Amino acid sequence: MTNISARQIRWIVTGLMLGLLLGSLDQTIVSTAMPHVIAELNGFSLYSWVFTIYMLTSTTAVPIFGKLADLFGRRLVYLIGMGLFLVGSALCGLSHDMTQLIVFRAIQGIGAGALMPIAMTIIGDIFPPDRRGKMQGIFGAVFGLSSVIGPAVGGFIVDHMAWQWIFYINLPFGIFAAIILSIALKESKSTEKKSIDWGGASTLTGAVVAFLLAIEMGGSGSSEGGMKHYAWGSPQILGLFGASLLLILVFLWIESKVKEPIIPLRLFHFRAISVSSIVGFMMGMGMFGAITYIPLFSQAVIGTSASHSGYILTPLMLSLIASSIVGGRLITKFSYRSIVMVSMAIMTVGYLLMSQMGTGTSSFELVLYMIIVGLGMGALMPVLTIAAQSAVGHDLRGVATSTTQFTRSIGGTVGVAIMGVIMSSRMTDGISGIVNDFKDIPEDQLKQFANPQALLQPEVKAKIPDKLLAALQHILSDAITSVFVIGIIVVLIGLISAYFYGKLRMPKREEGSAAVKATVDMH
């Protein structure tokens, strides 16, 4: 590490943190401001697509950018990703209707798919193994911080400025971050001719898009939020799943033949990467399940206000931040298996407590349970990334990092969908079972009241008879806590999977620094 100064490291880390903050902050800022956006653009029917398209494009782009970073250098690919993110942000602010906004969010999502995995890869390049843990923990904390401050920032912008500034605010910070990295980070140039696996990129993209669309559109026979929904056994959903499976098989065949595959299959011969991918998938299912359904429980069952429920995740995120920093330090002292199994055990305890919640649960109890879950989640983030990075050399570090990010993101998407299906089924069964108990209520009113959505509408909720209100809250409570039972199962699978790390641990400083010296030239 003789070619890099402390001053250069500070500038590079500052630029990467700004980029990561922008990419992760964008979702929470947008979610807060969207009611104002759809009111101005007349777009309630397309509301969900503003989020779905960002998820589709960013998730799909992650492994592709990771491989491109290995082929053409971290700086170039990162700056291209940042450029796409900023162009998409500017165009979102200029949108005149919801269709434009959705298209431009897709561009923004593609760029966001480069920011986090390549930032983590650069950290793996410029720091030796014994310092990566600390830095990965800090970067994980930045990710958590975005979820804490996002709603507040979005609310402030909407209240005091035009909604377009939720996108424009990215421009000055993103440009500053790009300038820093273009100056501070210099990579040695390779004269070797590179080939791009276009076949792998296109089939992987198609497979992921088809799969995520099937998850998003399945489970209902009606149209909701502008996205057409179909029953799980319908030809449309089965066709999407079938297309996804076929494209995955074609992708695997291509990856086994090409010179520079997008995701080299030999990566999974490394125990650290294969186990980290499985654990990350399970962690994603548990993590996003908690983030999605805790606010619903807070508002509909406990009875907190809509504005308060938007901040109910703050304790979880704060404990996640603290745990991420601590986990990054512990990785120099303990094996991967030790840290991951303990973290998964802590998450299991948190989910077990949340699965026991009911209509008598207080806000204090919910906060306490969330803190426990957050403590388990946070320590996992730096460990999974460092385990994957340390298993390979510089030439595969980008794709190894992005692969773990990709599996976690897919896990989150699958988890939310599965949990949503279970919750909806439990609610439907519960409501149909109590309808006959309230024949004294006029049929039109019963249809209006015997609906979980009524618990989220204060003006309707105030009109519901007390006995029916209590019954509805009990049904919804049981439905949501069944989601947390699924969380227990997936986290336990992750805990068992972590056992197969064996005695693997982070390599010593001397082993990692030589590789860095030989491959990255910092001026």
Buried (B, 14 or more C-beta within 10 A) or exposed (E): BEEBEEEBBEBBBBBBBBBBBBBBBBBBBBBBBBEBBBEEBEBBBBBBBBBBBBBBBBBBBBBBBBBBBBBBBBBBBBBBBBBBBBBBBBBBBEBEEBEBBBBBBBBBBBBBBBBBBBBBBBBBBBBBBBBBBBBBBBBBBBBBBBBBBBBBBBBBBBEEEEBBBBBBBBBEBBBBBBEBBBEBBBBEEEEEEEEBBEBBBBBBBBBBBBBBBBBBBBBBEEEEBBBEBBEEEBEBBBEBBEBBEBBBEBBBEBBEEBEBBBBBEEBEEBBBBBBBBBBBBBBBBBBBBBBBBBBBBBBBBBBBEEEBBBBBBBBBBBBBBBBBBBBBEBBBEBBBBBBBBBBBBBBBBBBBBBBEBEBEBEEEBBBEBBBBBBBBBBBBBBBBBBBBBBBBEBEBBBBBBBBBBBBBBBBBBBBBBBBBBBBBEBBEEBBEEBEEEBEEBEEEBBEBBBBBEBBBEEEBBEEBBEEBBEBBBBBBBBBBBBBBBBBBBBBBBBBBBBEEBEEBBBBEBEEBBEBBBEBBEBE
